[in-house]
Amino acid sequence: MKSTTDLNMVNAYIPGRADVGALTAEMIQRRDALLGPAYRLMYEHPLHIVRGEGAWLIDADGRRFLDVYNNVTSLGHCHPAVSEAICRQVQTLATNTRYLHDTILELAERLLATVPETSLAHLMLTCTGSEANDLAYRIAKMRTGGSGIIVTETAYHGITDAVSQFSPSLGTSVDLGPHVRLIPAPCHYHAEGVDLNERFTQDVEAAIADLQRHGIKPAMLIVDSLFTSDGILPGPAGFLKGAVEAIKRAGGLFIADEVQPGFGRTGEHMWGFQRHGVIPDIVTLGKPMGNGQPIAGLLATADVLEEFGQRSRYFNTFAGNTVSCAAALAVLQTIEREGLIDHARKVGKVLLDGIIELQARHPAIGDVRGAGLFVGVELVSDRLARTPDRWLTSQVVNRMRQQGILLSACAKGHNVLKIRPPLILSEEQAAMVIRALDQALTEAAAARTGQLNPVV
């Protein structure tokens, strides 16, 4: 039986829908019995992964899958520099932030050095991006005296109770807070001829006015600077300026959620917000920060943190532990040493250009957009009407999995392919993705006309 969350997850495994084989079925049954009903698996035929290596994941039968979805390990799976840093530190000392230690200080210095154009002055560490956004909201409430939050209509910012209330992409089964206002995502493809800076600013101003009309003082505007869950909306660069100015005029803070766009992903800067020329009050960090080791946090200005620091004693047992800090430091050093921001730009262009070329042969490709190694491919059933094609998107995702390419989908219409490979992806691997997408689109179109069976 499908749950409401399965319906909201375009790439969910649906029990009983496909024959997954006896061994996989047995493992799924065991997993359900031990972990309970809330967990979900991806793909019509779930994967049993036993090893990772660079951009590859390897299953129990030794088959290799190119992972172009998981940016947690943004340097690639089991990167030697990070693995060695973790092993070295865990064999030396694993302790918390109530003892002095050099590594956390070096990590803070290096992270703050990536934002010289801002007044960001302090680093606070958490274990997850959800915790980072939860902490950012606590700080924003204390700094502003308000509680109102403005987010885009399919945003995702985390899973804590407070943060899930402003993560509408979790679906209708998770209630939005009465202090939350949704605004349309700034999608150029669906607003041709519109000045996105002006439109997005007006939407933020309208949300501010509605909060105030209901006696709710605005606390923050929080955006993922690539609008990932809204469908990967990178441009035009600079359109965030007016919205940021609007929230600050209203006494609120601007929070740049860099959990997905950060750490060189755009191929232009270390952080996604930098391409818009805006100055955040707080920047939240997560997923790729430790290349798989749980570490996240936030950067904040001194004035934003002043009252919070005076009135609140912050301690998180595992956040900022020496092992996680060593991993995060190794990630920053590797990005710099291997020139991965420029690499993301070059390989991202190969990937983006190659998929754009497919549009001429595949009418289902309505739009292709991206920045660096983050590409969104919007699939439609009608190019003129730009109608979302969720069925086709699911077919393409699962057919690419059959070819050994792992990706997923996002956006309000569940119809944007989400391609987010590790920053080490090679041009040859990018070409593999393009060829597989070409084949998957051809097969999915044939399945629609009855020439092939749909993926089930």
KOLTILUM-10491 format. One record per residue (C-alpha): residue number from 1; residue in one letter; x, y, z. Coordinates in Angstrom, 3 decimals. Example, Ala and Ser with C-alpha at 12.3 -4.5 7.8 and 13.67 -1.06 7.14 Angstrom:
BEGIN
R  resi  resn         X         Y         Z
R     1     a    12.300    -4.500     7.800
R     2     s    13.670    -1.060     7.140
% end
This chain:
BEGIN
R  resi  resn         X         Y         Z
R     1     m     0.000     0.000     0.000
R     2     k     1.368     3.442    -0.940
R     3     s     1.755     5.940     1.872
R     4     t     1.355     9.677     1.354
R     5     t     5.128    10.049     1.663
R     6     d     5.680     7.453    -1.068
R     7     l     3.420     9.474    -3.346
R     8     n     5.509    12.552    -2.570
R     9     m     8.790    10.748    -3.344
R    10     v     9.139    10.274    -7.078
R    11     n    11.911     7.717    -6.763
R    12     a    10.563     5.576    -3.925
R    13     y    10.583     1.799    -3.909
R    14     i     6.930     0.695    -3.768
R    15     p     6.541    -2.726    -2.082
R    16     g     4.860    -5.310    -4.265
R    17     r     5.089    -3.254    -7.436
R    18     a     8.046    -5.087    -8.988
R    19     d     9.648    -8.522    -8.647
R    20     v    12.917    -7.722    -6.879
R    21     g    14.069   -11.310    -6.462
R    22     a    14.051   -13.602    -3.436
R    23     l    17.279   -12.405    -1.807
R    24     t    16.425    -8.694    -2.082
R    25     a    12.852    -9.326    -0.911
R    26     e    14.173   -11.190     2.131
R    27     m    16.560    -8.363     2.989
R    28     i    13.785    -5.761     2.619
R    29     q    11.531    -7.819     4.879
R    30     r    14.285    -8.072     7.497
R    31     r    14.970    -4.344     7.248
R    32     d    11.279    -3.477     7.676
R    33     a    11.012    -5.747    10.706
R    34     l    14.083    -4.235    12.389
R    35     l    13.885    -0.563    11.372
R    36     g    10.137    -0.055    11.268
R    37     p     7.818     1.503     8.688
R    38     a     9.198     5.059     8.384
R    39     y    12.307     4.350     6.304
R    40     r    12.239     4.434     2.501
R    41     l    14.350     2.847    -0.240
R    42     m    15.160     4.316    -3.651
R    43     y    14.482     2.783    -7.088
R    44     e    11.917     0.218    -8.225
R    45     h    14.657    -2.382    -7.725
R    46     p    16.523    -1.330    -4.528
R    47     l    20.297    -1.533    -4.412
R    48     h    22.394    -3.520    -1.951
R    49     i    25.596    -1.469    -1.854
R    50     v    28.667    -2.900    -0.128
R    51     r    31.531    -0.633    -1.228
R    52     g    32.333     2.814    -2.607
R    53     e    35.272     4.036    -4.638
R    54     g    35.539     7.516    -6.118
R    55     a    32.410     8.213    -8.147
R    56     w    31.420     4.544    -8.036
R    57     l    29.197     2.469    -5.775
R    58     i    29.560    -1.322    -5.920
R    59     d    26.765    -3.758    -5.097
R    60     a    26.899    -7.207    -3.497
R    61     d    27.341    -8.853    -6.923
R    62     g    30.276    -6.618    -7.819
R    63     r    28.356    -4.441   -10.276
R    64     r    29.538    -0.833   -10.411
R    65     f    27.101     2.095   -10.430
R    66     l    28.135     5.656   -11.282
R    67     d    26.829     7.816    -8.443
R    68     v    25.750    11.186    -9.831
R    69     y    23.251    11.907    -7.072
R    70     n    24.930    11.748    -3.665
R    71     n    26.810    14.924    -2.767
R    72     v    27.366    13.837     0.835
R    73     t    30.626    12.328    -0.416
R    74     s    31.318    15.275    -2.697
R    75     l    34.995    14.329    -3.050
R    76     g    33.992    10.808    -4.027
R    77     h    33.456     7.726    -1.903
R    78     c    36.267     6.800     0.489
R    79     h    38.573     9.635    -0.573
R    80     p    42.048     8.675     0.713
R    81     a    42.850    12.102     2.190
R    82     v    39.669    12.166     4.266
R    83     s    39.851     8.498     5.257
R    84     e    43.454     8.915     6.394
R    85     a    42.640    12.087     8.351
R    86     i    39.775    10.296    10.162
R    87     c    41.877     7.221    10.979
R    88     r    44.834     9.283    12.162
R    89     q    42.688    11.454    14.426
R    90     v    40.544     8.657    15.871
R    91     q    43.731     6.830    16.843
R    92     t    45.023     9.967    18.565
R    93     l    42.125    11.737    20.266
R    94     a    38.330    11.827    19.953
R    95     t    36.802    14.390    22.280
R    96     n    34.496    17.405    22.439
R    97     t    34.591    21.200    22.205
R    98     r    34.949    21.786    25.945
R    99     y    38.646    21.078    25.623
R   100     l    41.045    23.260    23.674
R   101     h    42.210    21.767    20.391
R   102     d    44.021    23.199    17.361
R   103     t    42.034    21.438    14.607
R   104     i    38.705    23.149    15.259
R   105     l    40.460    26.523    15.255
R   106     e    42.225    25.835    11.964
R   107     l    38.922    24.638    10.477
R   108     a    37.192    27.853    11.579
R   109     e    39.978    30.026    10.171
R   110     r    39.878    28.254     6.823
R   111     l    36.094    28.384     6.517
R   112     l    35.875    32.072     7.435
R   113     a    38.659    32.825     4.965
R   114     t    36.352    31.643     2.155
R   115     v    33.981    34.591     2.775
R   116     p    36.284    37.641     2.969
R   117     e    33.683    39.912     1.351
R   118     t    31.285    39.410     4.281
R   119     s    31.238    40.233     7.995
R   120     l    30.806    36.567     8.904
R   121     a    33.018    36.136    11.941
R   122     h    32.178    32.960    13.848
R   123     l    31.765    29.224    13.236
R   124     m    29.358    27.068    15.265
R   125     l    29.311    23.323    14.657
R   126     t    26.512    20.758    14.591
R   127     c    26.255    17.148    13.434
R   128     t    23.746    17.613    10.593
R   129     g    22.395    20.277     8.268
R   130     s    19.001    19.936     9.955
R   131     e    20.621    20.838    13.269
R   132     a    22.419    23.756    11.612
R   133     n    19.148    25.203    10.296
R   134     d    17.458    24.557    13.635
R   135     l    20.249    26.474    15.395
R   136     a    20.073    29.272    12.799
R   137     y    16.348    29.661    13.542
R   138     r    16.982    29.810    17.289
R   139     i    19.563    32.541    16.724
R   140     a    17.299    34.443    14.322
R   141     k    14.413    34.453    16.794
R   142     m    16.603    35.827    19.562
R   143     r    18.288    38.398    17.321
R   144     t    15.073    39.754    15.777
R   145     g    12.430    39.104    18.395
R   146     g    10.340    37.589    15.611
R   147     s     9.311    34.086    14.594
R   148     g     8.115    34.450    10.985
R   149     i     9.877    32.432     8.291
R   150     i     9.764    32.810     4.500
R   151     v    10.707    29.860     2.268
R   152     t    10.075    28.775    -1.299
R   153     e     7.140    26.467    -1.983
R   154     t     9.065    23.198    -2.398
R   155     a    12.008    23.975    -0.141
R   156     y    13.788    21.424     2.016
R   157     h    15.781    22.548     5.054
R   158     g    15.745    19.558     7.396
R   159     i    13.913    17.095     9.610
R   160     t    13.882    18.420    13.177
R   161     d    10.460    19.399    14.485
R   162     a    11.157    23.114    14.087
R   163     v    12.806    22.823    10.677
R   164     s    10.328    20.345     9.203
R   165     q     7.702    23.063     9.704
R   166     f     9.480    25.151     7.048
R   167     s    10.396    22.247     4.725
R   168     p     7.328    22.011     2.453
R   169     s     8.965    19.395     0.200
R   170     l     8.340    16.852     2.983
R   171     g     4.745    16.804     1.773
R   172     t     1.296    17.446     3.175
R   173     s     1.697    14.829     5.906
R   174     v     4.114    17.217     7.646
R   175     d     2.319    20.358     8.775
R   176     l     3.761    23.784     8.014
R   177     g     4.001    26.116    10.976
R   178     p     1.483    28.975    11.218
R   179     h     4.501    31.288    11.302
R   180     v     5.698    30.061     7.869
R   181     r     4.915    31.711     4.537
R   182     l     5.586    30.061     1.172
R   183     i     6.581    31.988    -1.926
R   184     p     6.870    30.734    -5.521
R   185     a    10.258    29.432    -6.564
R   186     p    12.112    31.806    -8.928
R   187     c    12.035    29.646   -12.064
R   188     h    13.047    31.447   -15.262
R   189     y    11.724    28.581   -17.427
R   190     h     8.177    29.171   -16.185
R   191     a     8.430    32.972   -16.162
R   192     e     9.925    33.973   -19.500
R   193     g    10.217    37.709   -19.966
R   194     v     9.874    38.350   -16.233
R   195     d    12.525    40.165   -14.218
R   196     l    13.187    37.483   -11.601
R   197     n    14.870    39.907    -9.226
R   198     e    11.748    42.111    -9.266
R   199     r     9.318    39.173    -9.082
R   200     f    11.116    37.398    -6.250
R   201     t    11.485    40.648    -4.317
R   202     q     7.758    41.344    -4.653
R   203     d     6.919    37.829    -3.468
R   204     v     9.125    38.231    -0.388
R   205     e     7.603    41.644     0.342
R   206     a     4.094    40.188     0.062
R   207     a     5.001    37.389     2.480
R   208     i     6.456    39.907     4.933
R   209     a     3.262    41.962     4.744
R   210     d     1.101    38.893     5.335
R   211     l     3.136    37.879     8.383
R   212     q     2.865    41.367     9.814
R   213     r    -0.873    41.527     9.129
R   214     h    -1.261    38.422    11.279
R   215     g     0.842    39.867    14.086
R   216     i     3.915    37.800    13.301
R   217     k     7.234    39.600    13.205
R   218     p     9.559    38.305    10.467
R   219     a    12.633    36.452    11.723
R   220     m    14.227    35.187     8.528
R   221     l    14.200    34.460     4.826
R   222     i    16.017    31.180     4.272
R   223     v    16.893    29.876     0.814
R   224     d    19.018    27.142    -0.662
R   225     s    20.946    29.373    -3.058
R   226     l    20.492    26.909    -5.963
R   227     f    16.850    26.217    -5.009
R   228     t    17.602    22.523    -5.245
R   229     s    14.321    20.997    -4.110
R   230     d    12.406    23.560    -6.158
R   231     g    14.000    22.149    -9.303
R   232     i    17.608    23.455    -9.379
R   233     l    17.199    27.123   -10.307
R   234     p    20.600    28.731   -10.709
R   235     g    19.929    31.920   -12.548
R   236     p    20.202    34.524   -13.545
R   237     a    22.953    35.251   -11.048
R   238     g    22.151    38.225    -8.854
R   239     f    18.372    37.850    -8.613
R   240     l    18.469    37.386    -4.831
R   241     k    19.596    40.954    -4.092
R   242     g    16.214    42.646    -3.830
R   243     a    14.738    39.880    -1.669
R   244     v    17.650    40.039     0.767
R   245     e    17.280    43.801     1.054
R   246     a    13.532    43.389     1.680
R   247     i    13.893    40.959     4.594
R   248     k    16.570    43.118     6.194
R   249     r    14.370    46.222     5.909
R   250     a    11.689    44.273     7.764
R   251     g    14.100    43.505    10.597
R   252     g    14.656    39.874     9.635
R   253     l    17.791    37.940     8.783
R   254     f    18.883    36.364     5.516
R   255     i    19.998    32.746     5.924
R   256     a    21.884    31.124     3.045
R   257     d    21.378    27.367     3.262
R   258     e    24.535    25.990     1.617
R   259     v    23.991    22.369     2.612
R   260     q    23.565    21.376    -1.052
R   261     p    25.070    24.256    -3.103
R   262     g    28.182    24.724    -0.965
R   263     f    31.780    23.497    -0.995
R   264     g    32.568    24.377    -4.615
R   265     r    29.511    22.756    -6.162
R   266     t    28.732    25.699    -8.496
R   267     g    32.185    25.686   -10.095
R   268     e    32.439    29.441    -9.499
R   269     h    32.898    30.036    -5.775
R   270     m    33.031    28.028    -2.593
R   271     w    29.416    29.006    -1.777
R   272     g    26.314    29.343    -3.919
R   273     f    25.223    32.674    -2.412
R   274     q    28.434    34.308    -3.661
R   275     r    27.199    34.188    -7.266
R   276     h    24.330    36.502    -6.263
R   277     g    26.491    39.208    -4.677
R   278     v    24.533    39.133    -1.410
R   279     i    25.697    39.185     2.212
R   280     p    24.031    36.606     4.496
R   281     d    23.649    37.034     8.229
R   282     i    24.073    33.290     8.655
R   283     v    25.346    30.578     6.301
R   284     t    24.372    27.002     7.145
R   285     l    26.595    24.098     6.126
R   286     g    26.122    20.334     5.994
R   287     k    26.238    17.204     3.817
R   288     p    29.584    17.470     1.949
R   289     m    31.431    19.107     4.847
R   290     g    32.983    15.846     6.095
R   291     n    32.667    13.761     2.912
R   292     g    30.510    11.268     4.813
R   293     q    31.690    11.966     8.366
R   294     p    28.769    13.647    10.204
R   295     i    29.669    17.306    10.601
R   296     a    27.729    20.475     9.819
R   297     g    27.446    23.973    11.190
R   298     l    26.969    27.632    10.496
R   299     l    28.911    30.812     9.902
R   300     a    27.427    33.937    11.475
R   301     t    28.188    37.612    11.930
R   302     a    29.371    38.829    15.336
R   303     d    26.333    41.049    15.923
R   304     v    23.879    38.257    15.094
R   305     l    25.506    35.944    17.633
R   306     e    26.154    38.481    20.380
R   307     e    22.883    38.213    22.304
R   308     f    22.538    34.490    21.670
R   309     g    26.010    33.915    23.101
R   310     q    25.256    35.983    26.174
R   311     r    21.942    34.299    26.931
R   312     s    22.508    30.728    25.702
R   313     r    25.199    28.208    26.546
R   314     y    25.713    26.107    23.404
R   315     f    27.108    22.587    23.659
R   316     n    26.541    19.608    21.405
R   317     t    28.293    16.427    22.535
R   318     f    29.383    15.207    19.111
R   319     a    29.367    18.456    17.141
R   320     g    32.877    19.754    16.595
R   321     n    34.532    16.579    17.870
R   322     t    38.170    16.233    16.893
R   323     v    37.600    13.409    14.386
R   324     s    34.878    15.235    12.460
R   325     c    36.921    18.440    12.441
R   326     a    39.892    16.537    10.999
R   327     a    37.626    15.185     8.248
R   328     a    36.232    18.637     7.421
R   329     l    39.691    20.146     7.352
R   330     a    40.839    17.422     4.954
R   331     v    37.847    18.221     2.698
R   332     l    38.811    21.910     2.491
R   333     q    42.463    21.063     1.873
R   334     t    41.528    18.596    -0.870
R   335     i    39.212    21.050    -2.655
R   336     e    42.080    23.550    -2.747
R   337     r    44.907    21.101    -3.512
R   338     e    43.058    19.330    -6.341
R   339     g    41.533    22.514    -7.792
R   340     l    38.058    21.022    -7.544
R   341     i    36.099    24.263    -7.944
R   342     d    37.636    24.859   -11.364
R   343     h    37.292    21.155   -12.142
R   344     a    33.574    21.355   -11.319
R   345     r    33.244    24.274   -13.729
R   346     k    34.977    22.456   -16.598
R   347     v    33.322    19.054   -16.227
R   348     g    29.993    20.668   -15.368
R   349     k    30.094    22.492   -18.702
R   350     v    30.709    19.205   -20.539
R   351     l    27.743    17.669   -18.736
R   352     l    25.429    20.648   -19.249
R   353     d    26.339    21.148   -22.920
R   354     g    25.964    17.445   -23.668
R   355     i    22.470    17.297   -22.190
R   356     i    21.443    20.499   -23.978
R   357     e    22.392    18.774   -27.243
R   358     l    19.945    15.978   -26.404
R   359     q    17.040    18.449   -26.484
R   360     a    17.039    18.417   -30.277
R   361     r    16.294    14.671   -30.288
R   362     h    14.073    14.419   -27.219
R   363     p    10.979    16.648   -27.081
R   364     a    10.459    15.569   -23.460
R   365     i    13.409    17.745   -22.404
R   366     g    11.791    21.078   -21.702
R   367     d    14.704    22.814   -19.988
R   368     v    18.293    22.141   -18.992
R   369     r    19.912    24.332   -16.351
R   370     g    22.757    24.174   -13.911
R   371     a    25.833    25.625   -12.300
R   372     g    29.042    23.646   -12.104
R   373     l    28.391    20.031   -11.196
R   374     f    24.731    20.561   -10.398
R   375     v    22.389    20.061   -13.352
R   376     g    18.603    19.967   -13.538
R   377     v    16.766    18.475   -16.534
R   378     e    13.062    19.372   -16.627
R   379     l    10.931    16.733   -18.352
R   380     v     7.579    17.730   -19.835
R   381     s     4.751    16.072   -21.716
R   382     d     4.108    19.212   -23.765
R   383     r     6.870    21.684   -24.570
R   384     l     4.490    24.524   -25.351
R   385     a     2.435    24.106   -22.178
R   386     r     5.537    23.038   -20.189
R   387     t     3.457    20.378   -18.433
R   388     p     5.394    18.347   -15.826
R   389     d     5.808    14.676   -16.735
R   390     r     6.245    12.775   -13.491
R   391     w     5.634     9.366   -15.068
R   392     l     8.374     9.846   -17.643
R   393     t    10.749    11.180   -14.982
R   394     s    10.303     8.046   -12.880
R   395     q    10.838     5.892   -15.968
R   396     v    14.061     7.720   -16.856
R   397     v    15.461     7.537   -13.310
R   398     n    14.821     3.797   -13.073
R   399     r    16.050     3.059   -16.595
R   400     m    19.295     4.897   -15.852
R   401     r    19.645     2.821   -12.694
R   402     q    19.355    -0.261   -14.918
R   403     q    22.234     1.125   -16.982
R   404     g    24.332     1.685   -13.876
R   405     i    23.796     5.452   -13.456
R   406     l    22.296     6.671   -10.172
R   407     l    20.357     9.932   -10.005
R   408     s    17.000    11.118    -8.712
R   409     a    14.393    13.849    -9.203
R   410     c    13.004    16.972    -7.532
R   411     a    10.692    19.993    -8.006
R   412     k     7.015    20.656    -7.334
R   413     g     5.991    18.595   -10.368
R   414     h     8.421    15.781    -9.469
R   415     n     9.775    16.134   -13.003
R   416     v    13.299    17.551   -12.786
R   417     l    16.180    15.115   -12.987
R   418     k    18.612    15.939   -10.195
R   419     i    22.200    15.376   -11.315
R   420     r    24.621    16.118    -8.491
R   421     p    27.796    14.031    -8.888
R   422     p    30.946    14.147    -6.784
R   423     l    33.263    17.023    -7.640
R   424     i    35.857    14.537    -8.921
R   425     l    33.628    13.377   -11.811
R   426     s    35.702    13.003   -14.979
R   427     e    34.777    14.126   -18.483
R   428     e    34.578    10.463   -19.493
R   429     q    32.104     9.790   -16.689
R   430     a    30.082    12.862   -17.680
R   431     a    29.892    11.404   -21.198
R   432     m    28.577     8.141   -19.709
R   433     v    25.754    10.066   -18.035
R   434     i    24.846    11.807   -21.298
R   435     r    24.760     8.535   -23.273
R   436     a    22.689     6.793   -20.603
R   437     l    20.211     9.672   -20.476
R   438     d    19.864     9.557   -24.265
R   439     q    19.073     5.839   -24.122
R   440     a    16.742     6.139   -21.124
R   441     l    14.704     8.883   -22.778
R   442     t    14.436     6.822   -25.984
R   443     e    13.282     3.753   -24.063
R   444     a    10.826     5.705   -21.903
R   445     a     9.253     7.268   -25.004
R   446     a     8.897     3.790   -26.527
R   447     a     7.316     2.517   -23.300
R   448     r     4.755     5.312   -23.453
R   449     t     3.647     4.235   -26.945
R   450     g     3.598     0.540   -26.002
R   451     q     6.692    -0.425   -27.957
R   452     l     8.483    -1.336   -24.695
R   453     n     7.224    -2.344   -21.279
R   454     p     7.368     0.338   -18.590
R   455     v     9.829    -0.106   -15.754
R   456     v     7.977    -1.776   -12.854
% end
